[in-house]
């Protein structure tokens, strides 16, 4: 019930100011966003990869209002890639990008976003890794999928994200599973109307399993984006039924959530990738993490009470 309220707060400048000013906020935000600069994040990358984990990196920030800001977002990713080149970790560290950061919502946004993301994908390929296009609200998806298809002509390893709560996603999964692409399946974290998305958790969970079965039975590379123990167990069973070996799919979870489970799955031989965000414009990302999982909100409120 609180999810839509929190998502609305993520777009409120007044709430941004109030939460940013709270003394405890930085301590709690650090649980989910471990740094603001590349220099901050390099030790985190080294620590996690040394434990057998893999990463997907997200430079946070989505409120792009000018082409210059979109260019700056592109350059932030190129700077990250320069540092990753020195670490020589290859596909162990990929990147996730939101096309809104690359100017997708601006006039001529589709072409602008494609022009800005292509150099990032090219640079990632040059150091042996890749990029996954994050899914945003349903109005942006046709553009995202078109950009994904265009990028894959030259960089077939480019991934994308699909969201189980959208009615359209089963059809999207069938198309993508047949193409050999890399597909991350998540439940979905944007407030979507009942006309386009399931609203009840049990409906979303059932859709998640149906779509995951499509991906596992297909020719692509499934990436299971979930912290739900039941869905993780179902994913392992579906992989077994589909005849998939370890390394032919992977799990993905957020930095700061269920860290012990990250290590357990990696120790069992699974590819386990940690979605790790960094940057100064953390507010929208942080609020969506609270909206996604009630335990995150309880953690934040307990911290405010105990520290406040």
C-alpha positions in Angstrom: 0.0 0.0 0.0 2.9 2.4 0.8 4.7 1.7 -2.5 2.7 4.3 -4.6 3.0 6.9 -1.9 6.8 6.5 -1.7 7.0 6.6 -5.5 5.1 9.9 -5.5 7.4 11.2 -2.9 10.4 10.3 -5.1 9.1 13.0 -7.5 8.5 15.7 -4.9 11.1 18.4 -4.5 9.8 19.2 -1.0 10.3 15.6 0.1 13.7 15.5 -1.5 14.7 18.5 0.6 13.3 17.1 3.8 14.8 13.6 3.5 18.2 15.0 2.2 18.4 17.2 5.3 17.7 14.5 7.8 20.9 13.8 9.8 20.5 10.0 9.5 19.8 9.9 5.8 23.4 9.6 4.6 24.1 6.7 6.9 21.1 4.8 5.5 21.7 5.8 1.9 25.2 4.4 2.2 23.7 0.9 2.6 22.4 1.1 -0.9 24.7 3.6 -2.6 28.3 3.0 -1.4 29.9 6.0 -3.0 29.6 9.3 -4.9 32.6 9.1 -7.2 34.5 6.5 -9.3 37.3 6.8 -6.7 34.8 5.8 -4.0 33.5 2.9 -5.9 36.7 1.2 -7.1 37.5 -0.4 -3.7 33.9 -1.7 -3.6 34.4 -3.3 -7.0 37.7 -4.9 -6.0 36.2 -6.2 -2.7 33.1 -7.8 -4.3 34.9 -9.4 -7.2 37.5 -10.8 -4.8 34.6 -12.6 -3.1 33.6 -14.3 -6.4 30.8 -11.8 -7.1 30.1 -9.9 -10.4 28.7 -6.4 -10.7 26.6 -4.2 -12.8 27.3 -0.5 -12.3 24.7 2.3 -12.3 25.7 5.9 -12.3 22.6 7.3 -10.6 20.7 10.4 -11.9 17.6 10.6 -14.1 16.2 14.1 -14.0 17.8 15.2 -17.3 16.3 18.5 -18.7 19.0 19.6 -21.2 21.1 17.9 -23.9 24.2 19.1 -22.0 23.1 17.0 -18.9 22.6 14.0 -21.2 26.1 14.5 -22.5 27.5 14.7 -19.0 25.8 11.4 -18.1 27.4 9.8 -21.1 30.8 11.1 -20.0 30.3 9.8 -16.5 29.9 6.3 -17.8 33.0 6.8 -20.1 35.0 7.8 -17.1 33.8 4.7 -15.3 34.9 2.5 -18.2 38.4 4.2 -18.2 38.8 3.0 -14.6 37.4 -0.5 -15.3 40.0 -0.8 -18.1 42.7 -0.5 -15.5 41.1 -3.2 -13.3 41.0 -5.7 -16.2 37.9 -7.5 -14.9 36.2 -7.9 -18.3 32.6 -9.1 -18.1 32.8 -9.5 -14.4 31.8 -5.8 -14.2 29.2 -4.6 -16.7 27.1 -1.4 -16.7 23.4 -0.7 -16.4 22.0 2.5 -18.0 18.7 4.3 -17.9 18.0 6.0 -21.3 16.3 8.8 -19.5 19.7 9.9 -18.3 20.9 10.0 -22.0 18.1 12.4 -23.0 15.3 10.1 -24.0 12.6 12.4 -22.7 13.9 15.5 -24.4 12.8 16.7 -27.8 14.2 14.3 -30.4 15.0 12.1 -27.4 15.0 8.7 -29.1 17.8 9.8 -31.5 19.6 11.7 -28.8 19.6 8.8 -26.3 20.8 6.4 -29.0 23.6 8.8 -30.0 24.7 9.1 -26.4 24.5 5.5 -25.3 26.3 4.1 -28.4 29.8 5.4 -27.4 29.3 3.8 -23.9 28.4 0.5 -25.5 31.4 0.7 -27.8 33.8 1.6 -25.0 32.4 -1.2 -22.8 32.9 -3.7 -25.7 36.5 -2.5 -26.1 37.3 -3.6 -22.5 35.5 -6.9 -22.8 32.3 -6.1 -21.1 28.8 -4.9 -22.0 25.8 -2.7 -21.1 22.3 -3.5 -20.0 19.4 -1.1 -20.8 17.3 -0.6 -17.7 13.5 -0.5 -18.1 11.6 2.6 -17.0 7.9 3.4 -17.1 5.8 1.8 -19.8 5.7 4.9 -22.0 9.4 4.6 -22.6 9.6 0.9 -23.5 9.0 1.0 -27.2 11.9 3.5 -27.6 14.1 1.4 -25.3 13.5 -1.8 -27.2 14.1 -0.1 -30.5 17.4 1.2 -29.3 18.3 -2.2 -27.9 17.6 -3.8 -31.3 19.7 -1.2 -33.0 22.7 -1.6 -30.6 22.6 -5.3 -30.9 23.3 -5.1 -34.7 26.9 -4.2 -33.8 27.0 -5.3 -30.1 24.8 -8.4 -29.8 25.8 -8.9 -26.1 23.8 -5.7 -25.2 21.2 -6.6 -22.6 17.8 -5.2 -21.6 15.4 -5.4 -18.7 11.8 -6.5 -18.7 9.2 -6.0 -15.9 6.9 -8.8 -14.8 4.1 -6.6 -13.7 3.4 -5.3 -17.2 0.8 -7.1 -19.3 2.9 -6.7 -22.4 6.0 -8.5 -21.0 5.1 -12.1 -21.8 5.1 -11.1 -25.5 8.3 -9.1 -25.1 9.9 -12.1 -23.4 9.0 -14.5 -26.2 10.5 -12.1 -28.8 13.7 -11.6 -26.8 14.1 -15.2 -25.7 14.3 -16.3 -29.4 16.9 -13.7 -30.3 19.8 -14.9 -28.1 19.9 -11.7 -26.1 20.7 -11.1 -22.5 17.5 -10.3 -20.5 17.1 -9.3 -16.9 13.7 -10.0 -15.5 12.5 -7.9 -12.5 9.1 -7.4 -10.9 8.9 -3.6 -11.7 9.3 -0.5 -9.5 7.4 2.2 -11.2 3.8 3.3 -10.5 1.8 1.9 -13.4 -1.9 2.1 -14.1 -4.2 -0.9 -13.9 -4.7 -0.6 -17.6 -1.2 -1.8 -18.3 0.0 -3.6 -15.2 -0.9 -6.1 -12.5 -1.5 -4.4 -9.2 -1.5 -7.3 -6.8 1.6 -9.0 -5.5 0.3 -12.5 -6.1 -0.5 -11.6 -9.7 3.0 -10.1 -10.3 4.6 -13.2 -8.8 2.7 -15.6 -11.0 3.6 -13.4 -14.1 7.2 -13.5 -13.0 7.3 -17.3 -13.0 5.5 -17.5 -16.4 7.9 -15.1 -18.0 11.0 -16.7 -16.4 9.9 -20.1 -17.8 9.8 -18.5 -21.3 13.3 -17.1 -20.8 14.7 -20.3 -19.4 13.2 -22.3 -22.3 14.5 -19.8 -24.9 17.8 -19.3 -26.6 18.8 -16.2 -24.7 20.7 -15.6 -21.4 18.3 -15.1 -18.5 19.3 -12.7 -15.6 17.0 -13.3 -12.6 16.6 -9.9 -10.8 15.0 -10.9 -7.5 15.6 -11.1 -3.7 12.6 -13.3 -3.2 13.8 -16.7 -1.8 10.8 -18.5 -3.3 11.4 -17.1 -6.8 15.2 -17.9 -6.5 14.3 -21.5 -5.8 11.8 -21.6 -8.6 14.4 -20.1 -11.0 16.9 -22.9 -10.1 14.2 -25.5 -10.7 13.2 -24.0 -14.1 16.9 -23.8 -15.1 17.2 -27.5 -14.3 14.1 -28.4 -16.2 15.4 -26.4 -19.2 18.7 -28.3 -19.1 20.7 -25.1 -18.3 24.1 -25.5 -16.7 25.7 -23.1 -14.2 26.9 -20.1 -16.1 24.0 -20.2 -18.6 22.0 -17.9 -16.5 22.7 -15.6 -13.5 21.1 -14.1 -10.4 21.2 -10.3 -9.8 20.5 -8.5 -6.6 20.9 -5.0 -5.3 23.9 -3.9 -3.3 23.0 -3.7 0.4 20.2 -6.2 0.3 20.7 -9.9 1.3 24.4 -9.8 1.1 24.7 -13.2 2.7 22.6 -14.6 -0.1 24.9 -13.1 -2.7 27.8 -15.1 -1.2 25.8 -18.3 -0.8 24.7 -18.4 -4.4 28.3 -17.6 -5.6 29.7 -20.3 -3.4 27.3 -22.8 -5.0 28.8 -21.9 -8.4 26.0 -19.6 -9.6 26.9 -16.4 -11.4 25.8 -13.8 -8.9 25.8 -10.1 -10.1 25.4 -7.2 -7.6 23.6 -4.2 -9.0 25.7 -1.4 -7.5 24.8 2.3 -7.9 26.9 5.3 -7.1 26.8 9.1 -7.7 25.5 12.3 -6.0 22.0 12.3 -7.5 20.9 9.4 -5.3 17.4 10.5 -4.2 15.2 8.9 -6.9 17.1 5.6 -6.8 17.0 5.5 -3.0 13.2 6.1 -2.9 12.5 3.3 -5.4 14.5 0.9 -3.2 12.2 1.9 -0.3 9.1 1.5 -2.4 10.1 -2.0 -3.7 10.5 -3.7 -0.4 8.7 -2.9 2.9 11.8 -4.2 4.8 13.8 -1.4 3.3 11.3 1.2 4.5 11.3 -0.3 8.0 15.1 -0.2 8.1 15.1 3.5 7.1 12.4 4.4 9.7 14.1 2.5 12.5 17.4 4.2 11.7 15.7 7.6 11.8 14.2 6.9 15.2 17.3 5.4 16.7 19.6 8.2 15.3 17.3 11.1 15.3 
